[in-house]
Every structure is written in C-alpha cells, then in structure tokens.
C-alpha cells in the first residue's frame, strides 16, 4: 500500500471508531506533571478555560510503557493517545521544568513518539501541518535555554508548526491576561491548521 493509502486507512480507522462518539477535539492538551493540582495544571486550566473545543489528557491517568525497540507495547495507552493527536488540529504540551528539562511523564511520552517514526509511521506522517504549543512553569524567573528545544524540534521533526511557549514562575499567581492571550494564539493555530487542510 502506498504512503497515501496507509494514511487514508489510518484516518478511516480513527474516525470509524468514533462514530457514535463525540467529535474529536480540535485542540488536544497533553499534561505531564507529578502534581495534578500544581502550578502547571493551574496555568494549563487557565489557558484552556476559554477554549471550548479543547480536551486535556493527563498522562498520570494513562498507562504508557517505556519505548521498546521491539515494539512490544502496542496494547498500552500510547497508540490511542497518538490517534487523538492525529485527530486534533492543534496539540498543546504542558510540563513543569524538572532539572532543566521536561517532566518524567512527558519524557516517557516523547520517547514513545519514536513509535511514530517506525512501526506506526503512518500516524507520524498524519501530524504534518498541525500546530504545537507549550505551557510550562518552573522555579526560576525564566526557563532554562535547554527546556523548549526538545518540544519545538520534535514539532519540526514531524513538520508541525511551532507556536511557542507560555512560561510562568511557579511561585506567582496565574497571570489570567497572559493565559487568555496564549489561548488566543492556540485558537489561531487551529485556524491555520484548518486553512492548510482545506
């Protein structure tokens, strides 16, 4: 089957499975944090509040196994989540800064994105043209320079449009104005993805 045929088949399966279910979310958030009620979750909730077509997935509620070179983990929650990524127009990652890097939950998820470059390449190809954003909090006034590149470069690897990051120091109250502005940027990413798909 050609690459185009594989992609069409994957999309057909995703949407076939959803008949009778609610329509897929235009915006999919992926939250990876060790504190479900912490600063990153609060900032993400503020950003998502004015986005009615958004869905937020908490990685703590999923069973995602570490990356395996032999692809022995097809039965965990990663592939259903990857299908949600494909069905969305915009993807928003949310992670605190832990030791200058993304959280362990997010790193595990990012390692599994390798599945989309091999055994499930058709899902990876279906990410082309989507928009991606990042929400983060940390203990410093600004994030370390090393923090954003794993997210932005991964988006570029999959030929997604990088929309940027909203960062806030964790010891500050949620900046409602900044959250609303970032929500507007995310909504703009949905419009861009829709125009490209048309």
C-alpha positions in Angstrom: 0.0 0.0 0.0 1.3 3.5 -0.8 2.1 6.0 1.9 -1.0 7.9 0.9 -3.1 4.7 1.1 -1.7 3.9 4.5 -2.5 7.4 5.8 -6.0 7.2 4.4 -6.5 3.9 6.1 -5.3 5.1 9.5 -7.6 8.2 9.3 -10.5 6.0 8.2 -10.0 3.7 11.2 -9.7 6.6 13.7 -12.9 8.2 12.5 -14.8 4.9 12.1 -14.1 4.1 15.7 -15.5 7.5 16.7 -18.9 7.0 15.1 -21.5 7.5 17.8 -18.9 9.2 20.0 -18.3 12.9 20.5 -16.4 14.6 17.6 -12.6 14.7 18.1 -11.3 17.7 19.9 -9.7 20.4 17.7 -7.3 21.2 20.5 -5.6 18.4 22.4 -3.6 19.2 25.5 -1.1 16.7 26.9 -0.3 17.4 30.6 2.7 15.7 32.2 3.4 16.6 35.8 3.9 14.9 39.2 1.3 17.2 40.8 -2.2 17.1 39.3 -3.1 20.2 41.4 0.1 22.1 40.9 1.2 25.2 39.1 1.4 23.7 35.7 -2.0 22.2 36.0 -3.4 25.5 37.2 -1.8 27.5 34.3 -3.0 25.0 31.8 -6.6 25.1 33.2 -6.5 28.9 32.8 -5.3 28.7 29.2 -7.9 26.0 28.3 -10.8 27.8 30.1 -11.8 29.9 27.0 -11.2 27.1 24.5 -14.4 25.1 24.4 -13.2 22.7 21.7 -10.2 21.6 23.8 -9.6 18.3 25.6 -6.9 17.9 28.2 -5.3 14.5 28.7 -3.4 13.9 32.0 -0.5 11.4 31.4 -0.8 10.4 35.0 -4.1 8.7 34.2 -2.7 6.6 31.3 -0.6 3.5 31.3 2.3 4.2 28.8 5.2 1.9 28.9 8.8 2.9 28.1 10.0 2.8 24.5 10.9 -0.7 23.3 13.0 -1.3 20.2 10.9 -4.4 19.5 7.5 -2.5 19.8 6.1 -4.9 22.4 3.9 -2.2 23.9 1.1 -1.8 21.3 -1.5 -2.7 23.9 -0.9 0.2 26.3 -2.5 3.7 26.1 0.1 5.3 23.8 -1.5 4.4 20.4 -5.0 5.6 21.4 -3.4 8.9 22.5 -1.4 9.1 19.3 -4.7 8.7 17.4 -6.1 11.6 19.4 -3.1 13.7 18.4 -3.8 12.9 14.7 -7.5 13.8 15.0 -6.7 17.2 16.6 -5.7 20.3 14.7 -3.5 21.7 17.5 -1.5 20.0 20.2 -0.6 21.7 23.5 2.1 20.2 25.7 2.2 21.1 29.3 5.1 20.3 31.7 6.8 21.8 34.7 10.6 22.3 34.4 12.2 19.4 36.3 16.0 19.6 36.5 16.2 21.9 33.4 14.1 19.5 31.3 10.5 18.2 30.8 8.9 16.0 33.5 9.5 12.3 33.6 5.9 11.7 32.5 6.4 13.9 29.4 9.8 12.4 28.6 8.3 8.9 28.6 5.6 10.1 26.2 8.1 11.8 24.0 10.3 8.7 23.9 7.3 6.7 22.7 6.8 9.2 19.8 9.6 7.1 18.3 6.9 4.6 17.6 5.5 7.1 15.1 8.8 7.0 13.1 8.9 3.3 12.6 6.2 0.7 13.4 3.4 3.4 13.2 4.9 5.8 10.7 1.5 6.5 9.2 0.4 8.2 12.4 3.6 10.3 12.5 3.0 11.4 8.9 -0.5 12.4 9.8 0.9 15.1 12.2 2.2 17.2 9.3 0.7 20.7 9.3 -0.7 20.6 12.8 0.2 23.4 15.3 2.0 22.7 18.5 2.4 24.8 21.7 3.9 24.5 25.1 2.8 25.6 28.6 5.4 25.4 31.4 6.1 26.5 34.9 9.3 26.4 36.9 11.2 27.7 39.9 13.2 30.3 38.0 12.1 33.7 36.6 12.8 32.3 33.1 13.0 28.7 31.8 16.5 27.3 31.0 17.6 27.7 27.4 17.6 23.9 27.1 13.9 23.4 28.0 12.0 24.5 24.9 14.1 22.9 22.1 13.0 19.2 22.7 9.4 20.3 22.2 10.0 22.7 19.3 12.5 20.4 17.5 10.1 17.4 17.9 7.3 19.5 16.4 9.6 20.5 13.5 10.7 16.9 13.0 7.0 15.9 12.4 6.6 19.0 10.1 4.3 20.7 12.6 4.1 24.5 13.1 5.7 25.6 16.3 3.5 28.2 18.1 5.8 28.9 21.0 5.7 28.6 24.8 3.9 30.3 27.7 6.1 30.1 30.8 5.4 31.3 34.3 7.4 31.1 37.5 5.6 28.7 39.8 5.7 31.0 42.8 3.5 33.5 41.1 -0.3 33.5 40.8 -1.6 32.5 37.4 -1.5 35.5 35.1 -5.0 35.5 33.7 -4.2 38.0 31.0 -1.2 36.0 29.7 -3.3 32.8 29.8 -6.0 34.4 27.8 -3.5 35.8 25.2 -2.0 32.4 24.9 -5.4 30.8 24.4 -6.0 33.2 21.6 -2.7 32.1 20.0 -3.7 28.5 20.3 -7.1 29.3 18.7 -5.2 31.0 15.9 -3.2 27.8 15.4 -6.4 25.8 14.9 -7.5 28.3 12.2 -4.1 28.0 10.5 -4.3 24.2 10.6 -7.9 24.3 9.2 -6.9 26.5 6.3 -3.9 24.3 5.4 -6.2 21.2 5.5 -8.8 22.9 3.3 
